[in-house]
Amino acid sequence: TGRCLACKVIPQSSLVKPRQRRKLVAEIQIQQSLNHENIVHFEQFFSDEDNSYIFMELCNDRTLLDMLKKRKTLTESEVRYWMLQAIKACKVSHFHISVIFSRQSSTFTHQFLA
């Protein structure tokens, strides 16, 4: 299709325990169910004998975490903007996005609130 995608590669060696496999399946199911402009779009999943691959929309802009690491602080209006984006995504996607947001943003939350 000529589009560039992001790919999360998960080694099969890290999925030996049933709990790890269940978590991967849950992540894929949640990603597939999400559809909102403020949420990275899931494209495809497949596995081979060495790895599992999750393909998602590629976000060319820097992440919130990148910005925070570089600048160490955000202005009040920037925080308002980012929180509004997260809240809009949570409203549309209900509980699933809040679980993902908390898991993937724990570093951000810690740094932001510190």
Secondary structure as GFF3:
##gff-version 3
##sequence-region A 1 114
A	DSSP	beta_strand	5	11	.	.	.	ID=ss1
A	DSSP	three_ten_helix	12	15	.	.	.	ID=ss2
A	DSSP	alpha_helix	18	33	.	.	.	ID=ss3
A	DSSP	beta_strand	42	47	.	.	.	ID=ss4
A	DSSP	beta_strand	51	57	.	.	.	ID=ss5
A	DSSP	alpha_helix	64	71	.	.	.	ID=ss6
A	DSSP	alpha_helix	76	93	.	.	.	ID=ss7
A	DSSP	alpha_helix	95	104	.	.	.	ID=ss8
A	DSSP	alpha_helix	106	113	.	.	.	ID=ss9
###
